[in-house]
Amino acid sequence: MRRFIQFILSSVIHFENYRKRKSPQWNLVFGFFSYFIIGTILLALPICHKTRVSFIDNMFTSASAVSTTGLVSVNIYDSYNFLGQFIILCLFQIGGIGYMTLTTYYLLMTTSKLSRWHNSIMGAEFAMPNSIRIEDFIKSTIVFTLFMEVSGALALFQVLDIPNANFSERLWFSVFHSVSAFCTAGFSLFSNSFENYTADLHVNVVLSILAIAGSLGFIVITDLWYRITRKSKKLSFTTKIVVTAFLLLLIVGASIFYFAEPLLGNHETPLLASFFQTMSAMTTVGFNSVTISSLSTPIILIIIFLMYIGASPSGTAGGLKITTLTALVSILISRLKGRKEISFCNKKIPFNRLYVATSSFILYTSLIFLFTFLFTLTERADLEVILFEVASALGTVGISMGLTADLSIIGKMMTVLLMFVGRVGVLTFGFALLQKVEADRQNVTKEDLAV
């Protein structure tokens, strides 16, 4: 027994040393993958089921929860009991705030200092401007998350009208949907998401506040806290861009939805439905108050675009990110005006940020094209439906035109991969697979390329 314990401890030490020799991106991917595997094993236990759920569907649900996507191949409420639902909540809570966040917060509370290894992984997981300290970022993340989720649960408990539900059921539904909304996970215990609450102003407002607060990102929250506590005299350029662009896209998207969607003629609150569905796509929360498969083609394209862009970096939302879009637009404008330096709103953008933005755009768009092509080979569905599903999975959105439940086993496996890559980030995933800790020494010669 003593030798066995020594073997286990020795193995753990060797593995930890091995992890520290790997790149931060590899550690980040490994961390989320570990939670995905643990979640799959736990959800596969019969004690978590109301009815029998296949292993592939348990794996799909675990990946969707860890990635905070919300795509489901089985009905959550009808398939999993309270224990199973609680495990799913824990998975998308971890996925929403980041797998290293709780560990790092504990270290800050006990040691008040982070190691270089922890700093490097947090830097890989969250893209932050230089003006924000990681320690302040972590503390504001935990406090703000707890405050919003508790407040959201209390608010939903007051406004959610659930027929034939007792006190404990109403409380659980409120907690589950509050955490799901803030983490932009898109998981719902209702079979048709929130279609029964299309005209309920209070439910729509509470869910929207939670989703927007989570998706705008902890950078914005930390920055606002700096401003309130007078640690900073002004908001950062990142916060200004994120908030301005988010509001602009939300207003434009909701306006197009309101004026161009014929389906809204049958709804008693078309403006509320337009706002909620646009917000759901942008924040990647993945709730729907209208039947997505019934929407017209122009609006489907608008939703795909909004899912493609997403919201803010270092938040709970997925997508390409608003700041990436801003960087790409600045490159275009600067090139068209013949400027040597890339700037936006008279602010020069560092080239390393531009490299990240262009690389993310190329890889993200390529993945959407590649997996759309692969899905056309394995699934029987229209191109529009397949493209929507792929954009929703990679953007970790979670709304669907009805394809998810009918996916083949290969289709589910590809969707699991898409959701996982979307959560850790396309560049992070690429770095983890290809980048070495020490760059290879190569003989590079200068040559011209006509573009």
Buried (B, 14 or more C-beta within 10 A) or exposed (E): EEEEEEEEEEEEEEEEEEBEEBBBBBBBBBBBBEBBBBBBEBBBEEEBBBEEBEEBBBBBBBBBBBBBBBBBBBBBBEBBEEBBBBBBBBBBBBBBBBBBBBBBBEBBEEEEEBEEEBBBBBEBBBBBBEBBEBBBBBBBBBEBBEEBBEBBBBBBBEBBEEEEEEEEEBBBBBBBBBBBBBBBBBBBBBEEBBBBBBBBEBBBBBBBBBBBBBBBBBBBBBBBBBBEEEEBEEBBBBBBBBBEBBEEBBEEBBBBBBEEBEBBEEBEBBEBBBBBBBBBBBBBBBBBBBBBEEBEEEBBBBBBBBBBBBBBBBBBBBBBBBBBBBBBEBBEEBEEEEEEEBEBEEEEBEEEBBEBBBBBBEBBEEBBEEBBEBBBEBBEBEEEBBBBBBBBBBBBBBBBBBBBEEBEEEBBBBBBBBBBBBBBBBBBBBBBEEBEEEEEEEEEEEEEEEE
